[in-house]
Amino acid sequence: MKNKNKIYIIDVTNRDGVQTSRLGLAKLEKTIINLYLNEMGIYQSEFGFPFTNHEKKYLKANLELAKMGVLKPIILSGWCRPLKEDIEEALKLGVEHINISISTSEQMTKGKFQDRVVRSPKEDSSKPSIIGMVVESVRLARENGMKTIGVNAEDASRTDDEFLIEFAASAKEAGADRIRYCDTLGYDDPFTLYKRVHRLAKEVKIPVELHCHNDLGTAVACSIAGAKAAIDAGVDAYINTTINGMGERAGNADLVSVILALKKSSGLKDLNLLDERVDLSKSWKIAKYASYAFGVPMPINQPGVGENAFAHESGIHADGALKDRRNYELYDYEELGRGEPEIVETGRKITTGEYGGIRGFRNVYEKLEVEFKDENEAYRILELVRYANVHTQKPLTNDELLFIARYPEQAKLILTVVPPV
């Protein structure tokens, strides 16, 4: 059964996931994640903040990789505040897709803006308004050639329906392509969220993004419910995810769990709602890498990719699984890219890092079947590898080493961090 409207994944690991308290990613690691998301067929990566100085070289390098066809067809989008300078910085960098974000609930209008800003011009025309700021920003972006513009209603789950509809309709009229419904505090439940998103999509006739946090443990369920509501209202839906559910406080909707729910759950598996390009077999690789890059072990019971996701110990379960895996496994581990043995060297191991020499460096790259045309090229890549090791503060993975060898100019840009004077 085919459905004309679809659900697309916008992964926000490189924007929201990196805001996890006390954690973060090096710019090289963010780039590798973009490459893996692209391999996985993910529609869009919200890859950073165009107005933040330390992000700009990384953003520029990734945009270059997109022009080179390395990061294609994935869309790279930036996150902006509804400020003229943010939009101008995004345009200057060459960002072609953005989301403009502002708080919409009364709690945040009063609690954050301290009544300096009103929600609608109707309330007080003498003060700046949330709607006015967004409309102005969307128009500026659209007039200057921005290809897609999403508008984020931060704290949408605590925003009354009437204002949310007014906000979304105003953004659409100004030229916005989508509205992002942000359950910023993880306050929603799937049933309430379905009703609210269905009404919003039906009345405004605008595609809806779902951005759910996991404070009540329902981020995946809420994301799926909201996306289904948008589809049922006749528009496309977009779900924001992070790899391994990383993110502020209790995290965001987990990428692999969202995909599994859309592809395997009883009421959704036959509806073919998920973007067909999504490749579940890349799940294990991307989850393992994100765990390494963040320095956060995957929970043993993480859906699909956790160490115990396909482990059986109970006598009845083990017996049933051995007779027919379908007795106790809903899907196959091979579908997630699992099943290959992990080989750990227990003898001599030559590594390369910030103090590595040319012989050890060449040994590492020979194992990766990389040849350098001359000694100058080898020394150039070695120097980049040294800087990358300083940059990540951990041993480089094979794919990181290969990326540096294949795209040295972009690697150099990513590794360049110059504080403003």
DONUKOL-535288 format. One line per 4 residues: number of its first residue (from 0); their letters; for each residue x, y, z of C-alpha. Coordinates in Angstrom, 2 decimals. Each point is the difference from the previous one (the first is absolute). Layout:
BEGIN
NUM = A = X/Y/Z  ... .
This chain:
BEGIN
0 = MKNK = 0.00/0.00/0.00  1.50/3.33/-1.12  -0.66/3.36/1.60  0.51/3.26/-1.88 .
4 = NKIY = 1.24/1.81/3.11  3.23/-1.12/1.60  1.95/0.17/3.23  3.56/1.31/-0.36 .
8 = IIDV = 2.79/-0.09/2.59  1.83/3.18/0.95  2.81/-1.01/2.31  1.06/2.68/2.48 .
12 = TNRD = 2.92/-1.77/1.69  2.42/2.67/-1.24  -2.15/2.82/1.36  -2.04/-1.29/2.94 .
16 = GVQT = 1.86/-3.20/0.86  3.24/1.96/0.48  -1.78/2.18/2.56  0.00/-2.96/2.38 .
20 = SRLG = 1.33/1.37/3.27  3.69/-0.77/0.70  0.43/-1.68/-3.40  0.54/1.03/-3.60 .
24 = LAKL = 1.55/-0.93/-3.33  3.12/1.19/-1.77  -0.65/1.54/-3.43  1.61/-3.00/-1.72 .
28 = EKTI = -2.39/-2.29/1.88  -2.97/2.13/-1.05  1.17/-0.31/-3.61  0.28/-3.79/0.20 .
32 = INLY = -3.53/-0.09/1.43  -1.24/2.02/-2.99  1.71/-2.50/-2.32  -1.60/-2.95/1.83 .
36 = LNEM = -3.44/1.66/-0.01  0.36/0.51/-3.74  0.94/-3.67/-0.49  -3.05/-0.95/2.06 .
40 = GIYQ = -2.32/1.91/-2.32  -1.05/2.54/2.64  -1.79/2.94/-1.62  1.62/2.86/1.90 .
44 = SEFG = 2.65/0.76/2.61  -0.35/3.12/2.11  3.75/0.45/-0.01  0.56/3.01/2.23 .
48 = FPFT = -0.31/3.70/0.77  1.05/2.32/-2.87  0.33/2.99/2.35  2.43/-1.72/2.39 .
52 = NHEK = 3.64/0.82/-0.75  1.54/-3.35/0.93  -2.48/-1.80/-2.29  0.61/2.00/-3.17 .
56 = KYLK = 3.04/-1.78/-1.45  -1.57/-3.40/0.67  -3.26/1.14/-1.63  1.87/1.40/-3.00 .
60 = ANLE = 1.99/-3.22/-0.45  -3.17/-2.11/0.13  -1.70/2.27/-2.53  3.06/-0.49/-2.25 .
64 = LAKM = -0.38/-3.77/0.41  -3.65/0.36/-1.05  1.01/1.92/-3.15  2.59/-2.68/-0.77 .
68 = GVLK = -2.78/-2.64/0.17  1.52/-1.66/3.08  -2.88/1.10/2.24  -2.87/-0.65/-2.39 .
72 = PIIL = -2.97/-0.29/-0.14  -0.25/0.83/3.71  -1.12/3.58/0.73  2.17/2.00/2.42 .
76 = SGWC = -2.01/2.52/1.98  0.91/2.66/2.55  -1.82/1.12/3.16  -0.57/3.74/0.43 .
80 = RPLK = -1.67/2.41/2.35  -2.55/2.41/-1.56  2.69/2.67/-0.29  1.15/1.81/-3.13 .
84 = EDIE = 3.68/-0.65/0.84  -0.57/-3.77/0.34  -1.71/-0.21/-3.41  2.73/2.13/-1.60 .
88 = EALK = 2.77/-2.18/1.47  -1.72/-3.14/-1.36  -0.33/1.57/-3.45  3.62/1.18/0.06 .
92 = LGVE = 1.21/-3.54/0.75  -2.07/-1.42/-2.85  -2.51/-1.86/2.19  -3.07/-0.64/-2.16 .
96 = HINI = -2.32/-1.61/2.56  -0.83/1.34/3.46  -2.33/-0.32/2.94  -0.88/3.22/1.83 .
100 = SIST = -0.86/-0.56/3.65  -1.84/1.97/2.68  -1.98/-0.81/3.15  -3.79/0.14/-0.34 .
104 = SEQM = -1.48/-0.92/3.40  -1.19/2.60/2.50  2.33/-1.57/2.58  3.05/0.65/-2.15 .
108 = TKGK = -1.17/3.39/-1.29  -0.26/1.21/3.60  2.76/-2.15/1.50  2.66/0.55/-2.68 .
112 = FQDR = -0.90/3.31/-1.62  -1.27/1.57/3.25  -2.86/1.69/-1.89  2.43/1.96/-2.22 .
116 = VVRS = -1.58/-1.91/-2.90  -3.66/-0.83/-0.57  -1.25/-3.04/-1.88  -2.15/1.74/-2.63 .
120 = PKED = -0.14/3.59/-1.32  -3.67/-0.06/0.98  1.01/-0.03/3.69  2.14/3.15/-0.04 .
124 = SSKP = 1.16/1.61/-3.23  2.58/2.13/1.86  2.13/-3.06/0.88  1.84/-2.50/-2.20 .
128 = SIIG = -2.10/-3.12/-0.52  0.95/-3.64/-0.43  -2.08/-0.20/-3.16  1.46/3.24/-1.35 .
132 = MVVE = 3.60/-1.14/0.58  -0.60/-3.32/-1.72  -1.86/1.51/-2.95  2.79/2.54/-0.56 .
136 = SVRL = 2.71/-2.70/0.20  -1.82/-2.38/-2.35  -0.52/2.77/-2.55  3.67/1.03/0.17 .
140 = AREN = 1.13/-3.60/-0.52  -2.47/-0.60/-2.83  0.82/3.24/-1.81  3.69/-0.90/0.06 .
144 = GMKT = -0.44/-3.41/-1.57  -0.20/-2.39/2.97  -1.27/-3.29/-1.46  -1.92/-1.41/2.95 .
148 = IGVN = -1.09/1.71/3.20  -1.41/-1.72/3.04  -1.40/1.96/2.92  0.33/-1.44/3.50 .
152 = AEDA = -2.61/0.52/2.71  2.12/-0.62/3.08  -2.12/-1.30/2.88  -2.90/-0.65/-2.38 .
156 = SRTD = -1.31/-2.64/2.40  -0.74/2.72/2.58  -1.32/2.47/-2.59  -3.77/0.37/-0.41 .
160 = DEFL = -1.43/-1.30/-3.27  -1.38/3.33/-1.16  3.33/1.80/0.20  1.87/-2.95/-1.48 .
164 = IEFA = -2.31/0.06/-3.02  0.37/3.78/-0.35  3.79/-0.33/0.26  0.20/-2.79/-2.59 .
168 = ASAK = -2.39/1.75/-2.41  2.01/3.23/0.21  3.26/-1.87/-0.64  -1.52/-1.81/-2.98 .
172 = EAGA = -1.34/3.24/-1.48  3.48/1.55/0.33  1.51/-2.90/-1.96  0.82/-2.78/2.50 .
176 = DRIR = -0.03/-3.56/-1.33  -0.56/-1.83/3.30  -0.91/0.54/3.64  2.02/-1.81/2.67 .
180 = YCDT = -2.13/-1.04/2.95  2.50/-0.10/2.89  -0.89/-2.00/3.07  2.91/1.75/1.68 .
184 = LGYD = -0.58/-1.34/3.49  -1.26/-3.45/-1.02  -3.37/1.01/1.43  -2.28/-1.54/-2.62 .
188 = DPFT = -1.56/-3.44/-0.08  -0.65/-1.78/-3.34  -3.79/0.40/0.19  -0.01/3.74/0.71 .
192 = LYKR = 2.74/0.61/-2.53  -1.90/-1.84/-2.73  -3.09/2.19/0.53  1.94/3.27/0.09 .
196 = VHRL = 2.17/-0.71/-3.04  -2.96/-1.29/-2.00  -1.91/3.23/0.64  3.06/2.16/-0.77 .
200 = AKEV = 0.76/-1.79/-3.28  -3.68/-0.08/-1.04  -0.65/3.69/0.64  3.28/1.48/-1.26 .
204 = KIPV = 0.70/-2.63/-2.70  3.73/0.08/0.65  2.42/-2.95/0.40  0.89/-0.63/3.64 .
208 = ELHC = 3.33/-0.91/1.61  -0.06/-1.82/3.33  2.75/0.84/2.47  -0.54/-2.00/3.17 .
212 = HNDL = 2.05/-0.28/3.18  0.07/-3.05/2.23  -0.63/1.44/3.48  -2.98/-2.35/0.49 .
216 = GTAV = 1.48/-2.84/-2.04  -2.43/0.53/-2.89  2.09/1.86/-2.63  -0.18/-2.79/-2.59 .
220 = ACSI = -3.70/-0.72/0.61  -0.88/3.71/-0.17  2.04/0.49/-3.18  -1.78/-2.90/-1.72 .
224 = AGAK = -3.45/1.15/1.20  0.59/3.57/-1.16  1.34/-1.10/-3.38  -3.01/-2.28/-0.52 .
228 = AAID = -2.30/2.92/0.88  1.61/2.18/-2.68  -0.29/-2.80/-2.57  -3.66/-0.56/0.93 .
232 = AGVD = -0.60/3.76/-0.42  1.37/-0.21/-3.55  3.51/1.47/0.30  3.54/-1.36/0.15 .
236 = AYIN = 1.61/-0.57/3.39  3.59/0.35/1.17  1.37/-1.60/3.15  3.02/1.46/1.79 .
240 = TTIN = 2.30/-2.69/1.39  3.40/-0.32/1.64  2.30/-3.01/-0.16  -0.37/-2.08/3.17 .
244 = GMGE = -2.53/2.56/1.26  2.70/2.48/1.02  -1.09/3.50/0.99  -0.72/2.35/2.84 .
248 = RAGN = -1.21/-1.47/3.32  -1.55/-3.42/-0.82  0.74/0.36/-3.71  -1.98/-0.02/-3.24 .
252 = ADLV = -1.78/-2.60/-2.12  2.50/-2.75/-0.87  0.71/-0.34/-3.74  0.02/-3.80/-0.19 .
256 = SVIL = -3.04/-0.41/2.27  -2.05/2.39/-2.17  0.95/-1.88/-3.18  -0.79/-3.39/1.60 .
260 = ALKK = -3.38/1.25/1.24  -0.95/1.25/-3.48  1.22/-3.15/-1.75  -0.90/-2.75/2.47 .
264 = SSGL = -2.90/0.96/2.28  -3.34/-1.74/-0.53  -2.04/3.00/-1.11  2.63/1.73/-2.13 .
268 = KDLN = 2.11/-2.65/-1.71  -2.37/-0.42/-2.96  -0.69/3.72/-0.53  3.39/0.76/-1.64 .
272 = LLDE = 0.10/3.45/1.57  3.77/0.28/0.46  2.19/1.57/-2.67  1.12/-2.98/-2.12 .
276 = RVDL = 3.63/1.12/-0.07  0.55/-0.83/3.69  2.38/-2.95/0.30  -0.45/-1.83/3.30 .
280 = SKSW = 3.15/-2.08/-0.61  2.18/3.03/0.87  -1.44/0.15/3.54  2.68/-1.99/1.81 .
284 = KIAK = 2.85/1.95/-1.58  -1.40/3.46/0.76  -1.10/-0.89/3.55  3.40/-1.49/0.85 .
288 = YASY = 1.83/3.01/-1.40  -2.16/2.53/1.87  0.52/-1.95/3.22  3.78/0.17/-0.53 .
292 = AFGV = 0.01/3.66/-1.07  -2.15/1.17/2.94  1.77/-2.34/2.42  -3.37/-1.36/1.16 .
296 = PMPI = -0.56/-3.78/0.02  -3.21/-1.15/-1.65  -2.50/-1.31/2.56  0.07/-3.79/0.03 .
300 = NQPG = -3.74/-0.06/-0.82  0.06/2.68/-2.74  -2.52/-1.01/-2.71  1.68/-1.70/-2.96 .
304 = VGEN = 3.59/0.91/0.83  0.41/-0.70/3.73  2.17/-2.93/1.04  -3.05/-1.92/1.28 .
308 = AFAH = -2.39/0.91/-2.84  0.34/-3.54/-1.38  1.25/-1.82/3.12  -2.04/-2.85/1.54 .
312 = ESGI = 0.66/-1.69/3.35  -3.36/-1.19/1.32  -0.35/-3.69/-0.79  -3.36/0.40/-1.70 .
316 = HADG = 1.17/3.00/-2.04  3.31/-1.58/-1.03  -1.73/-3.23/-1.01  -2.61/1.89/-2.01 .
320 = ALKD = 2.54/2.27/-1.71  2.18/-2.96/-0.99  -2.98/-1.81/-1.52  -1.17/3.07/-1.94 .
324 = RRNY = 1.39/3.49/0.60  -3.45/1.45/-0.68  -1.24/-1.52/3.25  1.86/2.63/2.02 .
328 = ELYD = 1.47/2.46/-2.50  -2.17/2.55/-1.79  2.64/0.78/-2.63  3.37/-1.42/-1.04 .
332 = YEEL = 3.30/1.30/1.33  1.45/-0.09/-3.53  -2.52/2.66/-1.03  1.81/2.47/2.27 .
336 = GRGE = 3.43/-0.84/-1.38  0.89/-2.26/2.92  1.52/-3.46/-0.13  3.58/0.65/-1.09 .
340 = PEIV = 2.59/-1.17/2.54  1.89/2.80/1.74  3.74/-0.69/-0.27  2.21/1.34/2.77 .
344 = ETGR = 3.78/-0.10/-0.48  1.70/-1.54/3.04  3.59/0.08/-1.27  2.04/2.91/-1.29 .
348 = KITT = -2.07/3.00/-1.03  1.41/3.06/-1.73  -2.10/3.14/0.38  0.44/3.57/-1.16 .
352 = GEYG = -0.86/3.16/1.90  1.20/3.46/0.94  3.55/-1.27/0.65  0.02/-2.68/-2.73 .
356 = GIRG = 2.95/-0.39/-2.38  0.06/-0.68/-3.73  0.74/-3.76/0.20  -2.83/-0.80/2.36 .
360 = FRNV = -2.28/2.33/-1.97  0.81/-1.77/-3.28  -0.62/-3.39/1.64  -3.47/1.10/1.11 .
364 = YEKL = -0.95/1.34/-3.44  1.42/-3.05/-1.81  -2.44/-2.15/1.99  -2.76/2.29/-1.30 .
368 = EVEF = 1.36/-0.55/-3.57  0.81/3.68/-0.44  3.06/0.91/-2.09  1.59/3.44/-0.12 .
372 = KDEN = 1.43/1.30/-3.26  3.16/1.32/1.67  1.67/0.77/3.33  -1.35/3.57/0.06 .
376 = EAYR = -3.58/-1.21/-0.19  0.62/-2.56/2.76  1.47/2.64/2.32  -2.87/2.38/-0.76 .
380 = ILEL = -2.60/-2.60/0.96  2.03/-1.00/3.07  -0.05/3.60/1.20  -3.79/0.14/-0.47 .
384 = VRYA = -0.38/-3.28/1.89  2.05/1.42/2.87  -2.24/3.06/0.14  -3.11/-2.18/-0.22 .
388 = NVHT = 1.18/-2.02/2.98  0.48/3.21/2.00  -3.45/1.07/-1.23  -1.89/-3.17/1.05 .
392 = QKPL = 2.17/-0.97/2.99  -0.51/-3.68/-0.78  1.41/-2.54/-2.49  -1.28/0.64/-3.51 .
396 = TNDE = -2.31/-2.57/-1.55  0.72/-1.53/-3.42  -2.66/2.14/-1.64  1.42/3.15/1.56 .
400 = LLFI = 3.46/-0.91/-1.31  -1.41/-0.73/-3.45  -1.95/3.28/-0.03  3.18/1.98/0.72 .
404 = ARYP = 1.90/-1.79/-2.77  -2.79/0.44/-2.55  -1.03/3.58/0.79  3.06/1.73/1.49 .
408 = EQAK = -1.12/3.54/-0.89  -3.37/-0.43/1.70  1.67/-1.80/2.93  2.37/2.93/0.45 .
412 = LILT = -2.94/2.42/0.06  -1.88/-2.14/2.54  3.07/-0.17/2.25  0.58/3.76/-0.13 .
416 = VVPP = -1.39/1.80/3.04  1.00/3.66/0.30  -1.51/2.01/2.87  -1.22/3.49/-1.01 .
420 = V = 2.29/2.86/0.99 .
